[in-house]
Amino acid sequence: MLVVDDEQSMRELLGIMLRQVGYAVTLADGGEPAVQALKTDDFDLVITDLRMRKVDGLAVLRAAKEHSPRTVVLVVTAFASTETAVEAMKLGAYDYVTKPFKLDELRLTIANALERKRLQDENRELKRQLRREHGFEGFIGKSPRILEVFETIRKTADSGSTVMITGESGTGKELVARAVHLESARRARPFVSVNCGAIPETLMESELFGHVKGAFTGAVASTEGLFAAADGGTLFLDEITEIPHSIQVKLLRATQEREIRRVGDTR
């Protein structure tokens, strides 16, 4: 555990309390050393004061979540306000504790926080084991080759790069694309599948990138394209060879630079 407070008395009090319960504790005398500690060590739980010189508790909270999103963070303050409480919770704090507090109540809050983390970690590990043992939803097989496919999917999902999936018709390319999406950090965002061969050539650019009102005859309103619809998630372009050469340059820019421009847009 990491205890962060620029007041020595409070820092040492919390350290003594936690060590009596049996926790391994690291003490940081302010936000700056706490952020450095978070960069080098992993902590199950961080207790941080809110108001500190130079680097405050919200900055410590951000650093903790950036380094290890599963780390539990408790924010403690004598200057409670609705605004800071809401901001702390939005940033991922488990709870917001006001001073003065009763040690027994704080112990209970810590125990509940760690129990929830244990259950979440256990659930995550069970899901990982199930995927490892049984493969992915929609896939059938346990042969060495299909297990290699599963491992490639996992590695690809973590990369965040543009992926090309090749294979004969009917071999499950969309199934692989969906598995990559579900294994990635983007799983909660949209998965948009597009059959490029089914889109008329004259509408291809507008369908992919969107258009602004008045961009062409019949464009009575601005429309977001499929790239925008998949923002933050995954866009699967099936039959990509059917995309006209005139649009492939724009597609290349979209995949390389992560930038798109709607038809008729000047920005």
Secondary structure, 3 states (H helix, E strand, C coil): CEEECCCHHHHHHHHHHHHHHCCCCEEECCHHHHHHHHHHCCCCEEEEECCCCCCCHHHHHHHHHHHCCCCEEEEEECCCCHHHHHHHHHCCCCEEEECCCCHHHHHHHHHHHHHHHHHHHHHHHHHHHHHHHHCCCCCCCCCHHHHHHHHHHHHHHHHCCCCCCCCCCCCCHHHHHHHHHHHCCCCCCCEEEEEHHHCCHHHHHHHHHEECCCCCCCCCCCEECHHHHCCCCEEEEECHHHCCHHHHHHHHHHHHHCCCCCECCCC
